[in-house]
């Protein structure tokens, strides 16, 4: 290929449109601390997602970390190792102990049938991850949580704009965490949000992200700085105008991948979930070495040499990270271990030309 194909590419609105959106900041000089753009972005997100309670954060990681802290949890949290490091790190940094549950081989989400075996008297919450836009078995997880009196906080970083059985995914659980990182389907450069059911958390979350400051001479809680600035909020406002069109463009690319790759022996394409309106965030494939004829790593190297950047996402498992491997044994999550060794996410973004998608498929088909 003539140029390197990235695994992702950030969508940007028109330059003049963004400049117009931030023009007022030069008049007000109010560029952070919950200004007009911050509040407008918040209102627009609530309307788009169909939710009542939402708090913006500097990124999705801090949204998760501070949500865990806002619920005053202690003890153990059941989660999965097949996730980005942020999920596990947020749990640990909040003084909690992650307990790793295995995943489903077809959706890559937490295996809800294994959750109850991991519950102890110290369990306080479940943090399931909607992986690649695949939705967890939310009904069963809700049943388990209610039975044992546990909080459910969804890592919904991959699911912006998705709906399950007609309902916004952001409404699931006690809270759902969104990421607006530049690599996501929807972004605000950097940013994140928590959507929550208990309105009483609103003040606590605000305190946590704003040093506990409630007035010029009033500090009511111990907090940190996790506020979204006005430039990021303005980018979010711009991008929200185009998100539906972006998802449609991604859907067309996914259609080509499926048409070309579902018939390739040894390449397993992602499951299409019933009752889910997807956002086409990622297109992961599993590479079965015995039937495909080469390993995931060999295919990764082959594509890289052809100028195609794919991603081993998620690899390694978080319970195999150097900072955790002395505490956990990834052999206890064998499905996640196997999937992590075989998964490869392919390039996917709205500006990816169809001819390039076909070239990528050609490279995978020609072993």
Residue frames relative to the residue before (quaternion, step in Angstrom):
aa qw qx qy qz dx dy dz
X 1.0000 0.0000 0.0000 0.0000 0.00 0.00 0.00
X 0.5683 -0.6384 0.4058 0.3237 3.54 -1.06 0.72
X 0.8037 0.0961 -0.0375 0.5861 3.61 1.04 -0.67
X 0.5999 -0.5859 0.4188 0.3486 3.51 -1.28 0.50
X 0.2568 -0.7636 0.5768 0.1353 3.58 -0.89 0.96
X 0.2933 -0.7740 0.5391 0.1559 3.57 -0.55 1.16
X 0.5626 -0.6031 0.4453 0.3486 3.55 -1.21 0.51
X 0.7879 0.0398 -0.0335 0.6137 3.57 1.20 -0.48
X 0.0854 -0.7743 0.6243 0.0587 3.56 -1.24 0.41
X 0.4449 -0.7236 0.4684 0.2433 3.54 -0.77 1.07
X 0.3554 -0.7034 0.5738 0.2228 3.55 -0.95 0.94
X 0.0574 -0.7851 0.6162 0.0228 3.55 -1.02 0.86
X 0.4496 -0.6603 0.5189 0.3042 3.59 -1.02 0.73
X 0.7009 -0.4219 0.3370 0.4661 3.57 -1.25 0.01
X 0.5839 -0.6100 0.4084 0.3467 3.57 -1.01 0.84
X 0.6827 0.4882 -0.2910 0.4592 3.57 0.86 -0.95
X 0.6199 0.5488 -0.3442 0.4429 3.58 1.06 -0.72
X 0.6774 0.4740 -0.2980 0.4771 3.57 0.91 -0.89
X 0.6280 0.5382 -0.3405 0.4473 3.59 0.98 -0.82
X 0.6503 0.5107 -0.3118 0.4681 3.56 1.01 -0.80
X 0.6424 0.5394 -0.3190 0.4411 3.57 1.05 -0.81
X 0.7621 0.3607 -0.2062 0.4965 3.60 1.00 -0.72
X 0.3857 0.7592 -0.4650 0.2421 3.60 1.26 -0.11
X 0.6624 0.5338 -0.3162 0.4200 3.59 0.89 -0.87
X 0.5615 0.6147 -0.3937 0.3898 3.60 1.14 -0.47
X 0.6301 0.5280 -0.3338 0.4613 3.59 1.15 -0.55
X 0.6394 0.4950 -0.3225 0.4921 3.55 1.27 -0.36
X 0.7581 0.3989 -0.2057 0.4731 3.56 0.87 -0.98
X 0.2155 -0.7830 0.5355 0.2320 3.57 1.13 -0.77
X 0.5004 0.6118 -0.4352 0.4312 3.59 1.23 0.44
X 0.0740 0.8557 -0.5016 0.1031 3.55 0.04 1.31
X 0.7702 0.1444 -0.1390 0.6055 3.59 1.27 0.11
X 0.6989 0.4779 -0.3322 0.4156 3.59 -1.31 -0.26
X 0.6827 -0.5566 0.2926 0.3721 3.54 0.71 1.22
X 0.1449 0.8208 -0.5291 0.1593 3.53 0.67 1.18
X 0.7964 -0.3214 0.2141 0.4655 3.57 -1.30 -0.25
X 0.6616 0.5018 -0.3178 0.4577 3.61 0.93 -0.81
X 0.6043 0.5583 -0.3355 0.4589 3.56 1.05 -0.79
X 0.7156 0.4495 -0.2599 0.4672 3.56 0.81 -0.98
X 0.6301 0.5189 -0.3363 0.4698 3.59 1.06 -0.68
X 0.6413 0.5222 -0.3173 0.4641 3.57 0.94 -0.88
X 0.6369 0.5366 -0.3121 0.4572 3.55 0.97 -0.86
X 0.6630 0.4963 -0.3019 0.4721 3.60 0.91 -0.91
X 0.6798 0.4991 -0.2944 0.4496 3.58 0.88 -0.93
X 0.6385 0.5194 -0.3255 0.4654 3.59 1.02 -0.75
X 0.6305 0.5311 -0.3352 0.4562 3.58 0.93 -0.82
X 0.6719 0.4936 -0.2951 0.4668 3.56 0.94 -0.88
X 0.6801 0.4936 -0.2970 0.4535 3.59 0.88 -0.92
X 0.7415 0.4140 -0.2204 0.4798 3.58 0.91 -0.94
X 0.3806 -0.7486 0.4716 0.2689 3.59 1.19 -0.30
X 0.5247 0.6174 -0.4135 0.4153 3.56 0.96 0.90
X 0.4645 -0.6970 0.4831 0.2549 3.54 -1.26 0.47
X 0.8052 0.2412 -0.0892 0.5344 3.57 0.97 -0.89
X 0.1829 0.7713 -0.5830 0.1780 3.57 -0.68 1.14
X 0.0597 -0.7743 0.6290 0.0357 3.55 -1.05 0.81
X 0.3531 -0.7463 0.5319 0.1882 3.57 -0.90 0.98
X 0.0919 -0.7856 0.6108 0.0373 3.54 -1.19 0.68
X 0.6772 -0.5026 0.3655 0.3939 3.52 -1.33 0.31
X 0.7778 -0.1035 0.0521 0.6177 3.59 1.20 -0.52
X 0.6805 -0.5074 0.3468 0.3991 3.54 -1.29 0.24
X 0.5994 0.5754 -0.3657 0.4194 3.57 1.08 -0.68
X 0.7007 0.4510 -0.2804 0.4764 3.58 0.81 -0.95
X 0.5728 0.5714 -0.3793 0.4490 3.57 1.14 -0.54
X 0.6809 0.4689 -0.2869 0.4839 3.60 0.95 -0.87
X 0.6625 0.5205 -0.3150 0.4370 3.55 0.83 -0.98
X 0.7336 0.4284 -0.2492 0.4650 3.56 0.82 -0.93
X 0.5680 0.5531 -0.3888 0.4693 3.59 1.19 -0.36
X 0.6338 0.5175 -0.3239 0.4749 3.58 0.97 -0.85
X 0.6772 0.4882 -0.2901 0.4678 3.58 0.95 -0.89
X 0.6438 0.5525 -0.3307 0.4133 3.58 0.99 -0.79
X 0.6863 0.4805 -0.2746 0.4719 3.58 1.17 -0.60
X 0.3599 -0.7752 0.4588 0.2431 3.57 1.38 0.08
X 0.2117 0.8059 -0.5123 0.2082 3.53 0.88 1.04
X 0.0010 0.7690 -0.6385 -0.0295 3.53 -1.27 0.43
X 0.6759 0.4918 -0.3547 0.4189 3.54 -1.11 0.65
X 0.7534 -0.3911 0.3152 0.4244 3.54 -1.08 -0.87
X 0.1569 -0.7663 0.6184 0.0756 3.53 -1.17 0.71
X 0.2944 -0.7541 0.5628 0.1667 3.58 -0.74 1.06
X 0.1220 0.7765 -0.5991 0.1526 3.54 -0.77 1.10
X 0.4396 -0.6748 0.5033 0.3132 3.60 -1.21 -0.26
X 0.4720 -0.6761 0.4853 0.2910 3.58 -1.18 0.52
X 0.6032 0.5406 -0.3621 0.4612 3.60 1.27 -0.22
X 0.4814 0.6126 -0.4428 0.4438 3.50 0.38 1.36
X 0.5974 -0.5083 0.4477 0.4293 3.55 -1.29 0.07
X 0.6616 -0.5650 0.3297 0.3666 3.57 -1.11 0.73
X 0.5391 0.6535 -0.3947 0.3556 3.57 1.13 -0.60
X 0.6317 0.5563 -0.3459 0.4145 3.60 0.93 -0.84
X 0.7122 0.4403 -0.2490 0.4866 3.55 0.79 -1.06
X 0.6465 0.5308 -0.3255 0.4408 3.59 0.90 -0.89
X 0.6452 0.5301 -0.3300 0.4402 3.61 0.93 -0.85
X 0.6336 0.5256 -0.3237 0.4664 3.57 1.02 -0.82
X 0.6953 0.4773 -0.2732 0.4628 3.57 0.83 -1.02
X 0.6807 0.4941 -0.2897 0.4568 3.59 0.92 -0.91
X 0.6574 0.4766 -0.3082 0.4957 3.59 1.26 -0.30
X 0.5822 -0.6278 0.3529 0.3774 3.57 1.26 0.33
X 0.5609 0.5955 -0.3755 0.4355 3.56 1.26 0.42
X 0.3925 -0.7169 0.5310 0.2237 3.56 -1.23 0.48
X 0.3151 -0.7498 0.5450 0.2037 3.62 -0.62 1.04
X 0.1122 -0.7395 0.6605 0.0664 3.54 -1.10 0.81
X 0.2719 -0.8340 0.4655 0.1172 3.54 -0.41 1.25
X 0.1718 -0.7666 0.6170 0.0459 3.50 -0.93 1.11
X 0.5020 -0.6555 0.4690 0.3138 3.57 -1.05 0.70
X 0.4304 -0.7137 0.5103 0.2120 3.56 -1.33 0.25
X 0.5558 -0.5466 0.4973 0.3808 3.52 -1.38 0.09
X 0.4932 -0.6790 0.4615 0.2876 3.56 -1.01 0.80
X 0.7238 0.4572 -0.2625 0.4452 3.61 1.04 -0.63
X 0.7755 0.3020 -0.1786 0.5248 3.63 1.01 -0.70
X 0.3491 -0.7602 0.4642 0.2911 3.59 1.30 -0.40
X 0.5340 0.6131 -0.4075 0.4157 3.59 1.27 0.21
X 0.7287 -0.4443 0.3017 0.4250 3.55 -1.30 0.34
X 0.3865 -0.7004 0.5526 0.2339 3.57 -1.01 0.87
X 0.3028 -0.8122 0.4744 0.1536 3.53 -0.09 1.34
X 0.6131 0.5635 -0.3558 0.4242 3.61 1.14 -0.49
X 0.6821 0.4667 -0.2846 0.4858 3.59 1.24 -0.24
X 0.4790 0.7115 -0.4236 0.2914 3.58 1.24 -0.27
X 0.6983 0.5029 -0.3028 0.4095 3.59 0.73 -1.03
X 0.6031 0.5601 -0.3612 0.4382 3.60 1.11 -0.57
X 0.7042 0.4645 -0.2535 0.4734 3.58 1.20 -0.48
X 0.5352 0.6391 -0.3995 0.3815 3.58 1.27 -0.20
X 0.0279 -0.7717 0.6353 -0.0082 3.54 -0.98 0.99
X 0.7040 -0.4292 0.3306 0.4592 3.56 -1.28 -0.12
X 0.6646 0.5014 -0.2995 0.4662 3.60 1.26 -0.31
X 0.5044 0.6653 -0.4267 0.3478 3.61 1.22 -0.20
X 0.0982 -0.8225 0.5596 0.0255 3.57 -0.82 1.01
X 0.8229 0.0363 0.0301 0.5662 3.60 1.12 -0.56
X 0.2644 -0.6935 0.6396 0.2001 3.49 -1.44 0.21
X 0.0752 -0.7707 0.6317 0.0371 3.57 -0.95 0.93
X 0.0375 -0.8084 0.5874 -0.0099 3.59 0.06 1.27
X 0.2938 -0.7524 0.5678 0.1590 3.57 -1.22 0.53
X 0.2983 -0.7014 0.6182 0.1922 3.57 -0.92 0.96
X 0.1517 -0.8582 0.4886 0.0419 3.58 -0.12 1.30
X 0.8487 0.0177 -0.0734 0.5235 3.58 -0.86 1.08
X 0.6799 -0.4497 0.2918 0.5004 3.58 1.22 0.31
X 0.5076 0.6104 -0.4352 0.4247 3.61 1.27 0.01
X 0.3343 -0.7707 0.5168 0.1647 3.55 -0.82 1.04
X 0.4963 -0.6513 0.4920 0.2958 3.56 -1.00 0.86
X 0.5747 -0.5367 0.4709 0.3999 3.56 -1.32 0.17
X 0.1482 -0.8669 0.4711 0.0682 3.53 0.41 1.29
X 0.6149 0.5535 -0.3603 0.4310 3.60 1.05 -0.66
X 0.6930 0.4666 -0.2797 0.4730 3.58 0.87 -0.95
X 0.6340 0.5208 -0.3339 0.4641 3.59 0.98 -0.76
X 0.6343 0.5263 -0.3236 0.4648 3.58 1.02 -0.78
X 0.6292 0.5337 -0.3266 0.4611 3.59 1.01 -0.81
X 0.6711 0.4991 -0.2928 0.4635 3.56 0.88 -0.97
X 0.6632 0.5175 -0.3070 0.4452 3.57 0.90 -0.93
X 0.6733 0.4888 -0.2986 0.4676 3.58 0.91 -0.86
X 0.6317 0.5489 -0.3226 0.4423 3.57 1.02 -0.82
X 0.7986 0.2975 -0.1291 0.5070 3.58 0.93 -0.90
X 0.4835 -0.7031 0.4177 0.3120 3.59 1.26 0.15
X 0.4160 0.7217 -0.4448 0.3290 3.58 1.02 0.86
X 0.4434 -0.6421 0.5514 0.2952 3.54 -1.23 0.51
X 0.1710 -0.7580 0.6190 0.1138 3.57 -1.20 0.60
X 0.0005 0.7797 -0.6241 0.0499 3.55 -0.65 1.19
X 0.2159 -0.8079 0.5378 0.1073 3.58 -0.43 1.19
X 0.2946 -0.6652 0.6528 0.2110 3.51 -1.11 0.82
X 0.0055 0.8330 -0.5465 0.0866 3.54 -0.16 1.38
X 0.1987 0.8374 -0.4896 0.1401 3.56 1.20 0.58
X 0.7261 0.4395 -0.2374 0.4725 3.59 1.13 -0.64
X 0.7046 0.5410 -0.2286 0.3982 3.59 1.22 -0.20
X 0.2446 0.8000 -0.5287 0.1439 3.61 1.12 0.35
X 0.8407 0.1963 -0.1659 0.4767 3.55 -0.91 1.00
X 0.5322 0.6427 -0.4173 0.3599 3.60 1.20 -0.11
X 0.1835 -0.7602 0.6135 0.1101 3.51 -1.29 0.49
X 0.1512 -0.7695 0.6165 0.0708 3.54 -1.11 0.78
X 0.8192 -0.0835 -0.0189 0.5670 3.55 -0.57 1.25
X 0.7361 -0.4471 0.2081 0.4636 3.54 1.00 0.93
X 0.6620 0.4975 -0.2993 0.4739 3.59 1.28 -0.16
X 0.5576 -0.6031 0.4551 0.3439 3.55 -1.06 0.75
X 0.4856 -0.6683 0.4850 0.2870 3.57 -0.89 0.96
X 0.5833 0.6035 -0.3620 0.4056 3.58 1.16 -0.54
X 0.6392 0.5395 -0.3193 0.4454 3.60 1.23 -0.33
X 0.5459 0.6626 -0.3822 0.3419 3.60 1.24 -0.24
X 0.8159 0.2647 -0.2041 0.4717 3.55 -1.21 0.62
X 0.6708 -0.4290 0.3821 0.4691 3.53 -1.30 -0.25
X 0.7763 -0.0582 0.0376 0.6265 3.54 1.23 -0.57
X 0.1396 -0.7537 0.6349 0.0966 3.53 -1.25 0.54
X 0.2628 -0.7900 0.5435 0.1070 3.54 -0.85 1.06
X 0.1459 -0.7936 0.5889 0.0466 3.57 -0.85 1.04
X 0.1989 -0.7535 0.6133 0.1290 3.55 -1.18 0.65
X 0.1505 -0.7782 0.6058 0.0691 3.54 -1.01 0.91
X 0.1962 0.7972 -0.5396 0.1865 3.56 1.05 0.79
X 0.6587 -0.5738 0.3331 0.3548 3.56 -1.14 0.71
X 0.6633 0.5028 -0.3119 0.4583 3.61 1.18 -0.39
X 0.5729 0.6253 -0.3717 0.3778 3.59 1.23 -0.20
X 0.6999 -0.4357 0.3593 0.4373 3.56 -1.36 0.22
X 0.7705 0.1036 -0.0427 0.6275 3.55 1.03 -0.88
X 0.0344 0.8274 -0.5582 0.0502 3.58 -0.85 0.88
X 0.2057 -0.7273 0.6367 0.1528 3.49 -1.42 0.28
X 0.6420 -0.4479 0.2465 0.5714 3.54 1.21 0.78
X 0.6886 -0.2033 0.1750 0.6737 3.52 0.62 -1.28
X 0.3554 0.7387 -0.5250 0.2288 3.54 -1.07 0.60
X 0.0079 0.7803 -0.6254 -0.0042 3.51 -1.34 0.21
X 0.1388 -0.7812 0.6027 0.0849 3.53 -1.32 0.13
X 0.2133 -0.7155 0.6388 0.1859 3.49 -1.33 0.35
X 0.1712 -0.7382 0.6465 0.0888 3.53 -1.02 0.95
X 0.0106 0.8459 -0.5265 0.0846 3.59 -0.58 1.10
X 0.4964 -0.6870 0.4609 0.2632 3.54 -1.21 0.62
X 0.7220 0.4314 -0.2346 0.4873 3.56 0.92 -0.96
X 0.3452 -0.7822 0.4808 0.1946 3.58 -0.26 1.26
X 0.5772 0.6027 -0.3851 0.3941 3.59 1.12 -0.49
X 0.5740 0.5926 -0.3797 0.4186 3.61 1.23 -0.30
X 0.4969 0.7020 -0.4149 0.2968 3.57 1.20 -0.49
X 0.7001 0.4587 -0.2763 0.4724 3.57 0.81 -0.97
X 0.6391 0.5322 -0.3258 0.4497 3.58 1.02 -0.80
X 0.6617 0.4989 -0.3029 0.4707 3.58 0.93 -0.88
X 0.6260 0.5317 -0.3289 0.4660 3.58 1.02 -0.81
X 0.6524 0.5177 -0.3109 0.4579 3.57 0.93 -0.91
X 0.6717 0.5221 -0.2999 0.4315 3.56 0.89 -0.96
X 0.7442 0.4124 -0.2355 0.4697 3.59 0.96 -0.80
X 0.7608 0.3459 -0.1676 0.5229 3.59 1.26 -0.28
X 0.6456 -0.5749 0.3111 0.3948 3.58 0.97 0.95
X 0.5839 -0.5880 0.3784 0.4125 3.61 1.19 0.23
X 0.4507 0.7109 -0.4365 0.3179 3.58 1.30 0.15
X 0.0767 -0.8057 0.5871 0.0171 3.57 -0.85 1.03
X 0.7995 0.0075 -0.0052 0.6006 3.58 1.24 -0.12
X 0.7445 -0.4249 0.2657 0.4412 3.61 -1.25 0.22
X 0.8036 0.1808 -0.0838 0.5608 3.59 1.07 -0.69
X 0.6429 0.5316 -0.3023 0.4612 3.56 1.26 0.34
X 0.0509 0.7561 -0.6491 0.0663 3.57 -0.78 1.11
X 0.1250 -0.8627 0.4900 0.0111 3.55 -0.29 1.29
X 0.8003 0.1570 -0.0772 0.5735 3.60 1.23 -0.21
X 0.5035 -0.5954 0.5190 0.3503 3.54 -1.32 0.26
X 0.0959 0.8149 -0.5614 0.1073 3.58 -0.59 1.14
X 0.3827 -0.6843 0.5671 0.2523 3.53 -1.36 -0.11
X 0.5040 -0.6086 0.4934 0.3636 3.57 -1.25 -0.34
X 0.2019 0.7794 -0.5648 0.1812 3.56 -0.33 1.24
X 0.3046 0.7866 -0.4794 0.2422 3.56 1.15 0.70
X 0.4047 -0.6636 0.5682 0.2702 3.57 -1.17 0.62
X 0.3512 -0.7463 0.5224 0.2163 3.58 -0.91 0.88
X 0.6987 -0.5153 0.3228 0.3768 3.55 -1.31 0.31
X 0.6216 0.5455 -0.3506 0.4395 3.61 1.07 -0.65
X 0.6544 0.4897 -0.3044 0.4892 3.56 1.02 -0.79
X 0.6366 0.5244 -0.3276 0.4609 3.58 0.97 -0.82
X 0.6459 0.5202 -0.3156 0.4610 3.58 0.99 -0.82
X 0.6350 0.5096 -0.3339 0.4750 3.59 1.00 -0.75
X 0.6395 0.5276 -0.3210 0.4578 3.56 1.01 -0.79
X 0.6258 0.5338 -0.3317 0.4619 3.59 0.99 -0.81
X 0.6620 0.5018 -0.3026 0.4673 3.58 0.93 -0.91
X 0.7238 0.4690 -0.2641 0.4317 3.57 0.73 -1.05
X 0.5862 0.5883 -0.3747 0.4123 3.57 1.11 -0.58
X 0.5904 0.5860 -0.3606 0.4220 3.59 1.16 -0.52
X 0.7827 0.3524 -0.1499 0.4907 3.58 1.12 -0.64
X 0.4023 0.7669 -0.4509 0.2163 3.59 1.25 -0.11
X 0.6584 0.5104 -0.3326 0.4420 3.61 0.90 -0.80
X 0.6439 0.5040 -0.3141 0.4825 3.58 1.02 -0.76
X 0.6198 0.5460 -0.3330 0.4548 3.59 1.04 -0.78
X 0.6628 0.5020 -0.3044 0.4648 3.58 0.92 -0.90
X 0.6324 0.5329 -0.3280 0.4565 3.61 1.00 -0.78
X 0.6540 0.5049 -0.3111 0.4697 3.60 0.98 -0.82
X 0.6412 0.5128 -0.3168 0.4749 3.56 1.01 -0.78
X 0.6185 0.5608 -0.3423 0.4310 3.58 1.00 -0.78
X 0.6440 0.5272 -0.3206 0.4522 3.57 1.00 -0.81
X 0.6486 0.5078 -0.3110 0.4741 3.58 1.02 -0.79
X 0.6358 0.5199 -0.3199 0.4724 3.57 0.97 -0.85
X 0.6110 0.5633 -0.3419 0.4388 3.59 1.06 -0.74
X 0.6504 0.5013 -0.3110 0.4784 3.58 1.01 -0.79
X 0.6351 0.5291 -0.3300 0.4558 3.57 0.90 -0.91
X 0.6802 0.4906 -0.3019 0.4533 3.58 0.84 -0.94
X 0.6586 0.5234 -0.3107 0.4425 3.57 0.88 -0.92
X 0.7342 0.4341 -0.2296 0.4688 3.56 0.96 -0.87
X 0.8080 0.3727 -0.1568 0.4286 3.58 0.84 -0.95
X 0.5521 0.6373 -0.4052 0.3533 3.60 1.14 -0.42
X 0.6977 0.4507 -0.2682 0.4880 3.59 1.19 -0.45
X 0.5281 0.6289 -0.4203 0.3860 3.61 1.23 -0.04
X 0.4309 -0.7206 0.4855 0.2436 3.55 -0.66 1.12
X 0.8091 0.2534 -0.2062 0.4884 3.55 -0.82 1.03
X 0.6505 0.4338 -0.3184 0.5361 3.60 1.29 -0.01
X 0.1299 -0.8006 0.5837 0.0371 3.55 -0.62 1.16
X 0.2496 -0.7791 0.5640 0.1127 3.56 -0.64 1.17
X 0.6272 -0.5801 0.3598 0.3750 3.60 -1.12 0.54
X 0.5815 -0.5922 0.4544 0.3236 3.51 -1.23 0.68
X 0.3031 -0.6924 0.6172 0.2187 3.55 -1.20 0.61
X 0.2658 -0.8049 0.5129 0.1355 3.58 -0.41 1.20
X 0.4494 -0.6624 0.5336 0.2732 3.53 -1.07 0.81
X 0.8393 0.2368 -0.1765 0.4565 3.57 -1.22 0.60
X 0.6256 0.5184 -0.3465 0.4687 3.61 1.25 0.24
X 0.2175 -0.7166 0.6469 0.1443 3.54 -0.98 0.91
X 0.2191 -0.8508 0.4645 0.1111 3.60 -0.10 1.28
X 0.3614 -0.7093 0.5520 0.2481 3.54 -1.33 0.19
X 0.3785 -0.7625 0.4574 0.2571 3.59 1.34 0.11
X 0.1238 0.8432 -0.5087 0.1220 3.53 0.95 0.97
X 0.8106 0.0247 0.0431 0.5834 3.57 0.95 -0.90
X 0.1593 -0.7430 0.6293 0.1632 3.52 -1.31 0.29
X 0.0364 -0.8169 0.5754 -0.0160 3.58 -0.04 1.31
X 0.1114 -0.7485 0.6453 0.1046 3.55 -1.19 0.59
X 0.2894 -0.7004 0.6133 0.2226 3.54 -1.26 0.45
X 0.2325 -0.7743 0.5779 0.1113 3.56 -0.92 0.95
X 0.1582 -0.7836 0.5978 0.0590 3.56 -0.48 1.25
X 0.3839 -0.7899 0.4284 0.2123 3.55 -0.15 1.33
X 0.6678 0.5317 -0.3221 0.4095 3.59 0.82 -0.94
X 0.7678 0.3548 -0.2013 0.4941 3.59 0.85 -0.90
X 0.6670 0.4921 -0.3114 0.4648 3.61 1.12 -0.55
X 0.4685 -0.7039 0.4258 0.3222 3.57 1.06 -0.66
X 0.7714 0.0995 -0.1182 0.6173 3.55 1.29 0.03
X 0.5505 -0.6306 0.4411 0.3237 3.54 -1.21 0.51
X 0.6885 -0.4377 0.3711 0.4435 3.54 -1.34 0.11
X 0.6819 0.4959 -0.2969 0.4483 3.56 0.86 -0.94
X 0.6378 0.5179 -0.3259 0.4677 3.58 1.04 -0.72
X 0.6486 0.4937 -0.3155 0.4858 3.59 1.01 -0.79
X 0.6061 0.5513 -0.3476 0.4560 3.58 1.01 -0.78
X 0.6863 0.4830 -0.2819 0.4651 3.58 0.86 -0.97
X 0.6367 0.5329 -0.3270 0.4513 3.57 1.00 -0.82
X 0.6828 0.4760 -0.2877 0.4737 3.57 0.87 -0.93
X 0.6257 0.5410 -0.3415 0.4464 3.59 0.99 -0.77
X 0.6633 0.4992 -0.2994 0.4703 3.57 0.96 -0.86
X 0.6694 0.4699 -0.2878 0.4983 3.57 1.22 -0.50
X 0.5881 -0.6085 0.3570 0.3955 3.58 1.28 0.13
X 0.5780 0.5646 -0.3721 0.4568 3.58 1.24 0.42
X 0.1878 -0.7946 0.5707 0.0871 3.57 -0.60 1.14
X 0.0487 -0.7655 0.6415 0.0021 3.56 -0.66 1.15
X 0.3177 -0.7554 0.5408 0.1897 3.60 -1.23 -0.03
X 0.3321 -0.7013 0.5955 0.2081 3.56 -1.01 0.87
X 0.1936 0.8174 -0.4848 0.2435 3.51 0.35 1.35
X 0.5856 -0.3577 -0.7129 0.1447 1.71 -0.77 2.40
X 0.2095 0.7365 -0.6200 0.1711 3.53 -0.79 1.09
X 0.5199 -0.2725 -0.8022 0.1094 1.53 -1.59 1.93
X 0.6440 -0.4575 0.4174 0.4492 3.54 -1.34 0.03
X 0.5728 -0.6005 0.4122 0.3759 3.59 -1.08 0.57
X 0.6624 0.4835 -0.3312 0.4666 3.63 1.08 -0.51
X 0.6297 0.4621 -0.3475 0.5189 3.56 1.35 0.29
X 0.3996 0.7089 -0.4854 0.3196 3.60 1.26 0.04
X 0.6121 -0.5693 0.4058 0.3695 3.56 -1.11 0.66
X 0.6915 0.4978 -0.2818 0.4410 3.57 1.01 -0.81
X 0.7619 0.3455 -0.1947 0.5120 3.61 1.24 -0.26
X 0.5414 0.6943 -0.3946 0.2630 3.59 1.12 -0.57
X 0.6141 0.5359 -0.3604 0.4537 3.61 1.16 -0.40
X 0.7001 0.4698 -0.2600 0.4707 3.58 1.23 -0.45
X 0.8006 0.2346 -0.0879 0.5444 3.58 1.13 -0.64
X 0.2794 -0.7357 0.5957 0.1607 3.53 -1.27 0.52
X 0.3353 -0.7771 0.4963 0.1934 3.58 -0.40 1.18
X 0.5054 0.6335 -0.4275 0.4006 3.60 1.25 -0.19
X 0.5970 0.5705 -0.3551 0.4383 3.59 1.25 -0.37
X 0.7242 0.2898 -0.2118 0.5889 3.58 1.30 -0.17
X 0.0668 -0.8801 0.4687 0.0375 3.61 0.65 1.15
X 0.6322 0.5183 -0.3517 0.4561 3.61 1.00 -0.69
X 0.6505 0.5048 -0.3101 0.4752 3.57 0.92 -0.90
X 0.6305 0.5400 -0.3257 0.4526 3.58 1.00 -0.83
X 0.6858 0.4851 -0.2811 0.4641 3.57 0.90 -0.95
X 0.6617 0.5033 -0.3063 0.4638 3.59 0.91 -0.93
X 0.6447 0.5411 -0.3198 0.4351 3.57 0.94 -0.88
X 0.6808 0.4893 -0.2803 0.4674 3.59 1.11 -0.68
X 0.7455 0.4106 -0.1999 0.4856 3.59 1.26 -0.37
X 0.6199 0.6110 -0.3387 0.3574 3.59 1.15 -0.51
X 0.0109 0.7603 -0.6486 0.0332 3.52 -1.19 0.75
X 0.1970 -0.7696 0.5931 0.1307 3.60 -0.75 0.98
X 0.3356 -0.7683 0.5233 0.1526 3.53 -0.90 1.03
X 0.6637 -0.4969 0.3620 0.4260 3.60 -1.19 0.40
X 0.1464 0.7814 -0.5916 0.1340 3.56 -0.89 0.94
X 0.3604 0.6711 -0.5884 0.2710 3.54 -0.66 1.23
X 0.6847 -0.5644 0.2854 0.3621 3.53 -1.12 0.72
X 0.7140 0.4562 -0.2631 0.4614 3.60 1.06 -0.67
X 0.4383 0.6978 -0.4602 0.3304 3.59 1.26 0.06
X 0.3830 -0.7516 0.4935 0.2118 3.57 -0.55 1.18
X 0.5743 -0.6161 0.4150 0.3442 3.57 -0.99 0.84
X 0.6220 0.5492 -0.3513 0.4335 3.60 1.02 -0.73
X 0.6370 0.5105 -0.3221 0.4795 3.58 1.09 -0.68
X 0.6124 0.5426 -0.3440 0.4607 3.58 1.02 -0.78
X 0.6615 0.4934 -0.3069 0.4741 3.59 0.96 -0.84
X 0.6339 0.5215 -0.3354 0.4623 3.62 1.02 -0.70
X 0.6148 0.5314 -0.3392 0.4739 3.56 1.06 -0.74
X 0.6636 0.4972 -0.2949 0.4748 3.56 0.94 -0.91
X 0.6043 0.5498 -0.3492 0.4589 3.59 1.05 -0.76
X 0.6732 0.5075 -0.2959 0.4491 3.58 0.90 -0.93
X 0.6629 0.4852 -0.3025 0.4834 3.58 1.08 -0.70
X 0.6721 0.5093 -0.2959 0.4487 3.59 0.99 -0.83
X 0.7253 0.4104 -0.2305 0.5024 3.59 1.00 -0.84
X 0.0911 -0.8315 0.5478 0.0125 3.57 -0.10 1.29
